[in-house]
Amino acid sequence: MTTASTPATTGGSRARVGVQRFGTFLSGMIMPNIPALIAWGIFTAFFIEVGWTPVAALATIVGPFIHYLLPILIAYTGGSIIYGVRGGVVASIGTFGAIAGSDYLIAQFNETQPADNQLGQVHMFIGAMIMAPICAYTMRWLDSLWEGRIRAGFEMLVNMFSAGIWGFVLAIIGFYPVAWVVNGIMQILSGAVNWLVATNLLPLTSIIIEPAKVFFLNNAINHGVLTPLGIQQAAEDGSSILFLLEANPGPGLGLLLAFTFFGIGAARASAPGAAVIQFFGGIHEVYFPYALMKPILILALIAGGMTGVTTNMLLGGALRAPAAPGSIIAVLAQTAPGSYLAVILSVILSASVTFIIAALILRASRKRDLEAMALTDDAFGAAITQTEAAKGKSSAALGGLRGGAATQADGLAGPGTGMEKEIRSIVFACDAGMGSSAMGASVLRNKIKKAGIEDVTVVNKAIAALDSSADLVITQNQLTDRARKQTPNAVHVSVDNFMNSPRYDEVVDLVRSQHEDAQA
């Protein structure tokens, strides 16, 4: 294994990394609370007046659940990411002030309106995502002012009262300016979505969403806009089409099927397995590298996404709550009553359109792709293997050539002398630290176990949660810059695909050789 020099960071890449980091923080607040959203969706599906088994008493849980519990859970999670339990507590206090302030403003407005023009509640999901970092960062800053200056025996008194007093101040800030701002934002965003629906232009959102997904920018859109608006709509109407704009697994499935039948080389070989993981496991990240290796394929994804949205608009397809992960199983589990035909058709048609367009693109460029592959690392690696076979044994020099070729292909990166570092802790990192990174960690963990290597841990984390305990960090190419900034002293390995990268075998070889040297 070799290292590559750190690439220069351009203004465009800095902006992309900034948006990714922002999206990761939003995802970090939302994703751990998806089980609560699922629970709310189940209550809604069964017990509200138009549910499968209406129960008036149990239906009373639905309103407080979404209006109070979910925003406060999100705020607590966001605050704890920044400043532990203390940050989570003050973030919850501040967010409760924003919830109460929003209700007060709406009540004041409704008093001036006729009964048929009353505003409904605004659920403070965006408010929670605003208040959480404000509350946690300011609490941490205040604590730093008197850190080390408190007399012995008064630490608990100061800590408790400082958090309580600052929480009181934050609740007032949430009640007045934040509630007013968030209510205004929700009015603007809701008006924009309603306009897109009324003018039948909602499918155009795929022009933004599909490329954003491929470049790992989707979390900022999904968790920052679509999920809060979708929950607002679902609370009022029982379901929302917005939950399907990003979660539809059809376009990704269509792309991977096109590679299965018309791709070449390693991409074709790995596409069937990736399709199963993407469609049934809901890990959409597995198809991103396939689109990035030929960016014109993003047009196929956009066309498929627009087809799915159009189908749901025409036939009334919608979900009761967010489908996370974006698996067909999760999508069907959250499908609103009466929407199953529309949702299933939207997945089938979006996959079909993406497949047809991607297949045409791959077929049209097949000759050029084969010629390019013959001149690059695939042919080079094959030639090395053939030479070793003719020689009758492996060669360190030839192995070095293979390592160099693979590095150029897959983007291995690390500190200048990082490869001499003893590897005890391996971390797979992705945006949320749950989906694709968990899959990659499982694959490498099995390889290390089969190699008989002990005392090496393989875990998965969110990039924001990386710390100095990681000896080697594995990320997808688009996320390596962020991971390197988070853990500059670790060895960083970039891969195209978490599912079956050749880098894993090199990592296993490195760890095995280190163990053998230590035992010698």
C-alpha positions in Angstrom: 0.0 0.0 0.0 1.2 3.5 -0.8 0.2 7.0 0.1 -0.8 9.8 -2.1 -0.1 13.5 -1.5 -3.0 15.6 -0.2 -4.8 17.2 -3.1 -5.1 20.9 -3.3 -8.4 22.2 -2.1 -10.2 24.5 -4.6 -12.8 27.0 -3.8 -15.4 24.7 -5.4 -14.4 21.7 -3.3 -14.3 23.8 -0.1 -17.9 24.9 -0.8 -18.9 21.3 -1.5 -17.3 20.1 1.7 -19.0 23.0 3.6 -22.4 21.9 2.3 -21.6 18.3 3.1 -20.6 19.2 6.6 -23.8 21.2 7.1 -25.9 18.3 5.7 -24.0 15.9 8.0 -24.9 17.9 11.1 -28.6 18.0 10.0 -28.5 14.3 9.3 -26.9 13.7 12.7 -29.8 15.4 14.4 -32.5 13.7 12.3 -31.3 10.1 11.7 -31.0 8.9 15.3 -34.6 10.0 15.8 -36.0 8.2 12.8 -37.4 5.4 15.1 -39.5 8.1 16.8 -40.8 9.3 13.4 -41.6 5.7 12.5 -43.5 5.3 15.8 -45.4 8.5 15.1 -46.2 7.2 11.6 -47.6 3.9 13.0 -49.8 5.8 15.5 -51.1 7.9 12.6 -51.7 5.0 10.3 -53.7 3.0 12.9 -55.5 5.4 15.2 -56.5 8.7 13.7 -60.0 9.2 12.3 -59.1 8.1 8.8 -56.6 5.4 9.9 -56.9 1.6 9.6 -58.3 1.1 13.1 -59.5 4.4 14.4 -59.2 4.8 18.2 -60.1 8.3 19.4 -58.3 7.9 22.8 -55.0 6.7 21.3 -55.3 9.3 18.5 -54.7 12.0 21.1 -51.0 10.8 21.2 -50.4 11.9 17.6 -50.6 15.7 18.1 -48.4 16.1 21.1 -46.0 13.5 19.7 -45.2 15.5 16.6 -45.6 19.0 18.1 -43.6 18.6 21.2 -41.7 15.3 21.5 -40.1 15.1 18.1 -38.7 18.7 17.9 -37.3 18.4 21.4 -35.7 15.0 20.6 -34.1 16.6 17.6 -32.9 19.6 19.6 -31.5 17.3 22.4 -29.6 15.2 19.8 -28.2 18.2 18.1 -27.1 19.9 21.3 -25.5 16.7 22.6 -23.5 16.3 19.4 -21.9 19.7 20.1 -21.7 19.7 23.9 -22.8 16.4 25.4 -25.8 16.1 27.7 -25.4 19.7 28.9 -25.7 21.0 25.4 -28.7 18.7 24.8 -30.5 20.0 27.9 -30.2 23.7 27.1 -31.0 23.0 23.4 -34.3 21.3 24.5 -35.1 24.3 26.8 -34.5 26.8 24.0 -36.5 24.8 21.5 -39.5 24.5 23.9 -39.5 28.3 24.0 -39.6 28.4 20.2 -42.5 25.9 20.2 -44.5 28.0 22.6 -43.7 31.2 20.8 -44.9 29.8 17.5 -48.2 28.7 19.0 -48.6 32.1 20.6 -48.0 33.9 17.3 -50.5 31.7 15.4 -53.1 32.1 18.1 -52.7 35.9 17.9 -53.1 35.8 14.1 -56.1 33.4 14.2 -58.0 35.8 16.5 -58.1 38.3 13.6 -59.3 35.8 11.0 -62.6 34.2 10.2 -63.2 30.5 11.2 -62.6 29.3 7.7 -59.1 30.9 7.4 -57.3 29.7 10.5 -53.6 28.7 10.5 -52.6 25.4 11.8 -49.7 24.6 14.1 -46.1 25.0 12.9 -44.0 22.1 14.1 -40.6 23.4 15.2 -38.3 21.0 13.3 -36.5 23.8 11.6 -36.6 25.7 14.9 -35.0 22.8 16.7 -32.2 22.6 14.0 -31.6 26.3 14.5 -31.8 26.4 18.3 -29.7 23.3 18.9 -26.3 24.7 17.7 -27.0 28.2 19.1 -27.8 26.8 22.5 -25.0 24.3 22.7 -22.2 26.5 21.4 -23.2 29.4 23.6 -23.4 27.2 26.7 -20.0 25.8 25.9 -18.6 29.3 25.5 -20.1 30.5 28.8 -18.7 27.5 30.7 -15.2 28.3 29.3 -15.4 31.8 30.9 -15.3 30.5 34.4 -13.6 27.1 33.9 -10.9 26.7 36.6 -12.1 29.8 38.5 -14.8 28.2 40.7 -14.1 27.7 44.3 -13.9 24.0 45.4 -17.3 22.8 46.6 -19.3 25.2 44.4 -18.8 23.4 41.1 -22.2 21.7 41.0 -24.0 24.8 42.2 -22.5 27.0 39.4 -23.0 24.3 36.8 -26.6 23.8 37.6 -27.6 27.4 37.9 -25.6 28.6 34.9 -27.3 26.1 32.7 -30.7 26.8 34.2 -30.3 30.6 33.9 -28.9 30.4 30.3 -31.7 28.0 29.4 -34.2 30.5 30.6 -32.6 33.2 28.4 -32.5 30.9 25.4 -36.2 30.0 25.9 -37.1 33.7 25.6 -34.9 34.0 22.5 -36.7 31.0 21.1 -40.1 32.4 22.0 -39.7 35.8 20.3 -37.2 36.1 17.4 -36.6 32.4 16.5 -40.4 31.5 16.5 -41.1 34.5 14.3 -38.3 33.7 11.9 -39.2 30.0 11.6 -42.9 30.7 11.1 -42.0 33.0 8.3 -39.6 30.4 6.8 -42.2 27.7 6.9 -44.8 30.0 5.3 -42.4 30.8 2.4 -41.4 27.2 1.9 -44.9 25.8 2.2 -46.1 28.5 -0.3 -43.3 27.5 -2.7 -44.2 23.8 -2.5 -47.9 24.5 -2.9 -47.2 26.6 -6.0 -45.1 23.8 -7.5 -47.9 21.3 -6.9 -50.6 23.7 -8.2 -48.6 24.4 -11.4 -47.6 20.7 -11.8 -43.9 21.7 -11.6 -42.9 19.5 -8.6 -41.1 17.0 -10.8 -38.6 19.7 -11.6 -37.2 19.3 -8.0 -35.4 16.2 -9.4 -33.1 18.5 -11.3 -31.7 19.5 -7.9 -32.2 16.4 -5.8 -30.7 13.7 -8.0 -27.3 15.5 -8.6 -27.2 16.5 -5.0 -27.6 12.9 -3.9 -24.7 11.8 -6.1 -22.4 14.4 -4.7 -23.4 13.7 -1.1 -25.2 17.0 -0.7 -28.7 15.5 -0.3 -28.8 15.6 3.5 -29.0 19.4 3.6 -32.0 19.3 1.2 -33.7 16.3 2.7 -33.3 16.9 6.4 -33.2 20.7 6.2 -36.3 21.2 3.9 -38.2 18.1 2.7 -38.5 16.3 6.0 -39.8 19.3 8.0 -42.2 20.3 5.3 -43.3 16.7 4.8 -44.0 16.3 8.5 -46.0 19.5 8.5 -48.1 18.3 5.5 -48.5 14.8 7.0 -49.8 16.3 10.3 -52.4 18.2 8.4 -53.4 15.8 5.6 -52.2 12.4 6.9 -49.5 12.0 4.3 -47.1 13.9 2.1 -45.6 13.4 -1.4 -42.4 15.2 -0.2 -41.2 12.1 1.6 -40.9 10.4 -1.8 -38.9 13.0 -3.6 -35.5 11.8 -2.3 -36.3 8.3 -0.9 -37.6 6.7 -4.1 -35.3 3.7 -4.7 -36.3 3.4 -8.4 -33.7 5.7 -10.1 -30.8 4.0 -8.3 -32.1 0.6 -9.1 -32.5 1.5 -12.8 -28.9 2.7 -13.0 -27.5 -0.4 -11.3 -29.5 -2.7 -13.6 -28.2 -0.8 -16.6 -24.6 -1.5 -15.4 -25.6 -5.1 -14.8 -26.5 -5.6 -18.4 -24.4 -3.0 -20.3 -21.5 -2.1 -18.0 -18.0 -3.3 -18.3 -15.3 -4.5 -16.0 -15.6 -4.3 -12.2 -18.6 -2.0 -12.4 -20.6 -4.6 -14.2 -19.5 -7.4 -11.9 -20.4 -5.5 -8.7 -23.7 -3.9 -9.9 -26.1 -6.8 -9.2 -25.0 -7.0 -5.6 -25.2 -3.2 -5.3 -28.7 -3.3 -6.7 -29.9 -5.7 -4.0 -28.3 -3.6 -1.2 -29.7 -0.4 -2.6 -33.2 -1.6 -3.3 -33.8 -3.8 -0.3 -31.3 -2.4 2.2 -32.0 1.2 1.4 -28.3 2.3 1.2 -28.5 4.6 -1.8 -24.8 5.6 -1.5 -23.8 2.3 -3.2 -25.0 3.7 -6.6 -23.3 7.1 -6.4 -19.9 5.9 -7.6 -21.5 4.3 -10.7 -23.0 7.7 -11.6 -19.7 9.6 -10.8 -17.6 7.4 -13.1 -19.7 8.7 -16.0 -21.5 11.9 -14.9 -23.7 12.1 -18.0 -25.6 9.2 -16.3 -27.0 11.8 -13.8 -29.4 12.8 -16.6 -30.8 9.3 -16.5 -31.3 9.7 -12.7 -33.0 13.0 -13.2 -35.4 11.6 -15.8 -36.2 8.7 -13.5 -36.7 10.9 -10.5 -39.0 13.2 -12.5 -41.0 10.2 -13.7 -41.5 9.0 -10.2 -42.6 12.4 -8.9 -45.0 12.8 -11.8 -46.5 9.4 -11.2 -47.1 10.1 -7.6 -48.6 13.6 -8.4 -51.1 12.1 -10.9 -52.1 9.1 -8.9 -51.9 10.5 -5.4 -48.9 8.6 -4.1 -47.7 9.7 -0.6 -46.1 8.4 2.6 -47.3 8.9 6.2 -43.8 9.5 7.5 -40.1 9.6 6.3 -38.9 6.3 4.8 -35.5 5.7 6.3 -33.5 4.1 5.1 -34.8 4.5 1.5 -35.5 0.8 1.1 -38.5 -0.4 -0.8 -39.5 -2.2 2.4 -39.4 1.1 4.4 -41.2 2.9 1.6 -44.1 0.4 1.5 -44.2 0.3 5.3 -44.9 4.1 5.4 -47.2 4.2 2.3 -50.5 6.0 3.1 -53.7 3.9 2.8 -54.9 4.0 -0.8 -51.5 5.0 -2.2 -49.9 1.6 -2.7 -50.6 1.4 -6.4 -49.3 4.9 -7.1 -46.1 4.4 -5.0 -45.3 1.0 -6.5 -45.9 2.3 -10.0 -43.7 5.3 -9.3 -40.8 3.0 -8.3 -41.3 0.7 -11.3 -41.6 3.6 -13.8 -38.7 5.6 -12.4 -36.5 2.5 -12.4 -37.6 1.7 -16.0 -36.9 5.2 -17.4 -33.5 5.4 -15.7 -32.6 2.0 -16.9 -33.5 2.8 -20.5 -31.7 6.1 -20.7 -28.6 4.8 -18.8 -28.5 1.7 -21.0 -28.5 3.9 -24.2 -25.7 6.0 -22.8 -23.6 2.9 -21.8 -24.2 1.2 -25.1 -23.3 4.4 -27.0 -20.0 4.8 -25.1 -19.1 1.1 -24.8 -16.4 1.0 -27.4 -14.7 4.1 -26.0 -15.0 2.7 -22.5 -13.4 -0.6 -23.5 -10.5 1.2 -25.2 -10.0 3.4 -22.1 -10.1 0.5 -19.8 -7.5 -1.3 -21.9 -5.1 1.6 -21.4 -5.6 2.1 -17.6 -5.4 0.2 -14.4 -7.6 -2.8 -15.2 -5.3 -3.9 -18.0 -2.2 -3.0 -15.9 -3.4 -5.1 -13.0 -4.2 -8.0 -15.3 -0.7 -7.8 -16.9 0.9 -7.8 -13.4 -1.1 -10.9 -12.4 -0.2 -12.6 -15.7 3.5 -11.8 -15.1 3.4 -13.2 -11.6 1.7 -16.4 -12.9 4.4 -16.9 -15.5 7.1 -16.3 -12.8 5.4 -18.9 -10.6 5.4 -16.7 -7.5 4.4 -13.2 -6.3 7.0 -10.4 -6.5 7.4 -7.5 -4.1 8.3 -5.2 -7.0 5.2 -6.3 -9.0 3.1 -6.0 -5.9 4.3 -2.4 -5.6 3.3 -1.7 -9.1 -0.1 -3.1 -8.4 -0.4 -1.0 -5.3 0.6 2.1 -7.3 -2.0 1.4 -10.0 -4.7 0.8 -7.5 -3.8 3.9 -5.6 -4.4 6.0 -8.8 -7.7 4.3 -9.4 -9.1 4.3 -5.9 -7.6 7.4 -4.3 -5.7 6.1 -1.3 -4.6 9.0 0.8 -2.8 9.5 4.1 -0.1 11.4 5.9 3.3 11.2 4.5 4.6 8.3 6.6 1.2 7.1 7.8 1.6 3.6 6.4 4.2 2.7 9.0 1.7 3.4 11.8 0.5 0.4 13.7 -3.2 -0.3 12.8 -5.3 -1.3 15.8 -8.5 0.7 15.1 -10.2 0.9 11.7 -13.2 3.2 11.2 -15.5 3.4 8.3 -17.0 6.8 8.1 -20.0 8.2 6.2 -22.4 11.1 6.6 -24.7 9.6 9.2 -22.5 6.7 10.3 -25.3 4.2 9.9 -26.0 2.9 6.4 -23.1 2.5 3.9 -20.3 2.7 6.5 -22.0 -0.1 8.5 -22.0 -2.2 5.4 -18.4 -1.6 4.6 -17.3 -2.2 8.2 -19.1 -5.6 8.1 -17.4 -6.6 4.9 -13.9 -5.7 6.2 -14.6 -7.2 9.6 -15.3 -10.5 8.0 -12.2 -10.4 5.9 -10.0 -9.7 9.0 -11.7 -12.5 10.9 -11.1 -14.9 8.1 -7.4 -13.8 8.0 -7.1 -14.9 11.7 -6.2 -11.4 12.8 -7.1 -10.4 16.4 -6.8 -7.2 18.4 -8.0 -5.0 15.5 -11.4 -3.3 15.8 -13.5 -2.3 12.8 -16.4 0.1 13.5 -18.5 2.6 11.7 -19.1 6.2 12.6 -20.3 9.5 11.3 -17.5 11.7 10.0 -18.4 14.3 12.6 -17.8 11.7 15.3 -14.3 10.8 14.2 -11.6 11.3 16.9 -7.9 10.6 17.5 -8.5 7.0 18.5 -8.8 6.0 14.8 -5.6 4.6 13.3 -7.1 4.1 9.8 -10.2 5.7 8.3 -12.0 4.5 5.2 -14.3 6.8 3.4 -15.8 7.2 -0.1 -13.9 9.5 -2.4 -16.2 12.4 -2.1 -15.9 12.5 1.7 -12.2 12.0 2.3 -11.3 15.7 2.5 -13.7 16.1 5.4 -12.5 12.9 7.2 -8.8 14.0 6.8 -9.6 17.4 8.5 -11.3 15.6 11.3 -8.5 13.1 11.9 -5.3 14.4 10.3 -3.0 11.9 12.0 -4.8 8.8 10.8 -4.2 6.8 7.7 -6.9 7.7 5.2 -8.1 5.2 2.5 -10.5 6.4 -0.2 -12.7 3.9 -2.0 -15.2 4.2 -4.8 -17.6 1.7 -3.3 -18.0 0.5 0.3 -19.3 -2.9 -0.9 -16.3 -4.6 -2.6 -13.3 -2.3 -2.9 -9.9 -3.9 -3.6 -8.5 -1.6 -0.9 -9.9 -4.0 1.7 -7.5 -6.8 0.7 -4.6 -4.3 0.9 -5.7 -3.2 4.4 -5.9 -6.9 5.5 -2.4 -7.5 4.0 -1.0 -4.5 5.8 -2.5 -5.5 9.2 -1.4 -9.1 8.8 2.2 -8.1 7.9 2.3 -5.8 11.0 1.1 -8.6 13.2 3.7 -11.0 11.7 6.5 -8.4 12.2 5.4 -7.9 15.8 5.5 -11.6 16.5 8.8 -12.2 14.8 
